[in-house]
Amino acid sequence: MVDRRQVLAFRVRAQQLDRAQGSLADTAVLDIGVQDTGPDGGRWALATRGST
């Protein structure tokens, strides 16, 4: 059985929200796309994942 904490931890790792920094080349979320929620949504999504 999988509990809520395990599911959230998996999602954080899968979406790379736990990394301190990284390059655009190793940002896995770019394989499926980042959200486009306004003029700075994409930049915010990349910054959250440690990309510059």
Z-matrix of the N, CA and C atoms (Angstrom, degrees):
N
C 1 1.451
C 2 1.537 1 109.35
N 3 1.297 2 116.22 1 140.21
C 4 1.464 3 122.74 2 -179.29
C 5 1.520 4 108.23 3 -108.37
N 6 1.329 5 115.91 4 131.29
C 7 1.461 6 118.22 5 179.58
C 8 1.539 7 110.97 6 -98.34
N 9 1.302 8 115.40 7 173.33
C 10 1.467 9 122.62 8 -175.94
C 11 1.527 10 111.76 9 -57.96
N 12 1.321 11 116.65 10 -42.64
C 13 1.464 12 121.31 11 -178.43
C 14 1.530 13 110.90 12 -61.19
N 15 1.326 14 117.25 13 -41.28
C 16 1.457 15 121.25 14 179.28
C 17 1.525 16 111.61 15 -66.68
N 18 1.315 17 116.67 16 -40.17
C 19 1.465 18 120.56 17 178.74
C 20 1.523 19 110.70 18 -64.16
N 21 1.331 20 117.16 19 -45.82
C 22 1.459 21 120.36 20 179.43
C 23 1.520 22 111.55 21 -64.17
N 24 1.327 23 117.40 22 -40.25
C 25 1.471 24 120.65 23 178.00
C 26 1.524 25 110.71 24 -63.09
N 27 1.318 26 117.08 25 -41.02
C 28 1.465 27 120.45 26 177.43
C 29 1.521 28 111.32 27 -61.83
N 30 1.319 29 117.03 28 -45.27
C 31 1.462 30 120.86 29 -178.79
C 32 1.525 31 111.88 30 -65.13
N 33 1.330 32 117.43 31 -38.43
C 34 1.467 33 121.34 32 177.70
C 35 1.518 34 109.65 33 -61.75
N 36 1.345 35 117.15 34 -45.82
C 37 1.472 36 120.55 35 179.29
C 38 1.521 37 111.46 36 -66.79
N 39 1.333 38 117.37 37 -44.61
C 40 1.463 39 121.50 38 -177.57
C 41 1.521 40 111.66 39 -62.09
N 42 1.327 41 117.21 40 -34.55
C 43 1.460 42 121.21 41 -179.68
C 44 1.523 43 112.48 42 -94.01
N 45 1.316 44 116.32 43 7.22
C 46 1.465 45 124.45 44 176.83
C 47 1.526 46 112.96 45 57.91
N 48 1.301 47 117.17 46 34.11
C 49 1.455 48 120.56 47 179.04
C 50 1.524 49 111.90 48 -82.61
N 51 1.325 50 116.72 49 -3.53
C 52 1.454 51 121.38 50 -178.62
C 53 1.525 52 113.71 51 -101.59
N 54 1.322 53 118.03 52 0.35
C 55 1.463 54 118.76 53 -177.68
C 56 1.526 55 110.84 54 -92.27
N 57 1.320 56 114.89 55 146.92
C 58 1.461 57 120.50 56 -177.18
C 59 1.521 58 111.43 57 -77.26
N 60 1.317 59 116.68 58 -41.73
C 61 1.462 60 120.19 59 177.23
C 62 1.512 61 109.63 60 -161.82
N 63 1.310 62 115.55 61 164.10
C 64 1.454 63 121.84 62 179.84
C 65 1.510 64 109.59 63 -175.59
N 66 1.305 65 114.45 64 169.50
C 67 1.466 66 119.20 65 -179.59
C 68 1.528 67 109.76 66 -92.17
N 69 1.320 68 115.40 67 167.46
C 70 1.465 69 119.26 68 176.40
C 71 1.520 70 110.96 69 -62.94
N 72 1.327 71 117.09 70 -33.83
C 73 1.459 72 121.25 71 -178.11
C 74 1.529 73 112.16 72 -63.42
N 75 1.319 74 118.06 73 -32.22
C 76 1.465 75 119.41 74 -179.20
C 77 1.531 76 113.02 75 -106.07
N 78 1.321 77 116.81 76 24.78
C 79 1.461 78 122.24 77 175.62
C 80 1.525 79 108.18 78 -93.78
N 81 1.311 80 115.99 79 102.85
C 82 1.466 81 121.70 80 -173.52
C 83 1.526 82 113.03 81 -62.81
N 84 1.320 83 117.85 82 -30.82
C 85 1.460 84 120.77 83 -177.03
C 86 1.536 85 111.62 84 -62.42
N 87 1.309 86 117.62 85 -22.35
C 88 1.458 87 119.85 86 179.16
C 89 1.527 88 112.26 87 -68.48
N 90 1.319 89 117.27 88 -17.93
C 91 1.462 90 120.58 89 176.57
C 92 1.524 91 111.53 90 -66.50
N 93 1.347 92 116.45 91 -28.00
C 94 1.463 93 119.95 92 -179.69
C 95 1.524 94 112.51 93 -114.76
N 96 1.327 95 117.02 94 -12.37
C 97 1.458 96 121.25 95 178.25
C 98 1.517 97 112.93 96 106.56
N 99 1.307 98 116.23 97 155.83
C 100 1.457 99 122.37 98 176.52
C 101 1.519 100 108.61 99 -109.43
N 102 1.315 101 116.43 100 159.48
C 103 1.453 102 119.89 101 -176.98
C 104 1.525 103 111.34 102 -66.93
N 105 1.304 104 115.09 103 150.55
C 106 1.453 105 121.63 104 178.09
C 107 1.523 106 106.75 105 -120.68
N 108 1.309 107 116.32 106 81.75
C 109 1.461 108 121.11 107 -176.88
C 110 1.519 109 109.44 108 -116.42
N 111 1.278 110 115.58 109 72.75
C 112 1.450 111 120.07 110 179.66
C 113 1.515 112 111.79 111 100.49
N 114 1.314 113 116.04 112 -174.76
C 115 1.465 114 120.32 113 -173.03
C 116 1.526 115 114.62 114 -68.77
N 117 1.326 116 118.72 115 -20.84
C 118 1.462 117 118.92 116 -177.52
C 119 1.531 118 112.83 117 -124.10
N 120 1.301 119 118.95 118 15.83
C 121 1.468 120 122.33 119 -178.30
C 122 1.517 121 113.29 120 -62.73
N 123 1.317 122 117.26 121 -44.50
C 124 1.467 123 120.96 122 179.02
C 125 1.513 124 112.34 123 -64.65
N 126 1.329 125 115.88 124 -43.68
C 127 1.478 126 119.68 125 178.43
C 128 1.520 127 110.87 126 -63.44
N 129 1.314 128 116.99 127 -40.26
C 130 1.448 129 121.59 128 178.82
C 131 1.539 130 110.68 129 -62.94
N 132 1.330 131 116.68 130 -43.44
C 133 1.461 132 120.55 131 179.62
C 134 1.517 133 111.35 132 -61.79
N 135 1.311 134 117.00 133 -41.10
C 136 1.474 135 120.13 134 179.11
C 137 1.513 136 111.59 135 -71.20
N 138 1.315 137 117.10 136 -40.14
C 139 1.474 138 120.65 137 179.34
C 140 1.527 139 110.59 138 -63.81
N 141 1.321 140 117.26 139 -37.69
C 142 1.458 141 121.54 140 178.41
C 143 1.521 142 111.10 141 -62.26
N 144 1.322 143 115.97 142 -29.36
C 145 1.463 144 121.08 143 -179.84
C 146 1.522 145 112.52 144 -94.88
N 147 1.316 146 117.22 145 11.48
C 148 1.465 147 120.99 146 174.34
C 149 1.507 148 115.11 147 83.92
N 150 1.319 149 118.76 148 8.73
C 151 1.465 150 121.51 149 178.13
C 152 1.511 151 110.32 150 -90.76
N 153 1.301 152 116.12 151 148.58
C 154 1.459 153 119.83 152 178.35
C 155 1.512 154 110.22 153 -107.23
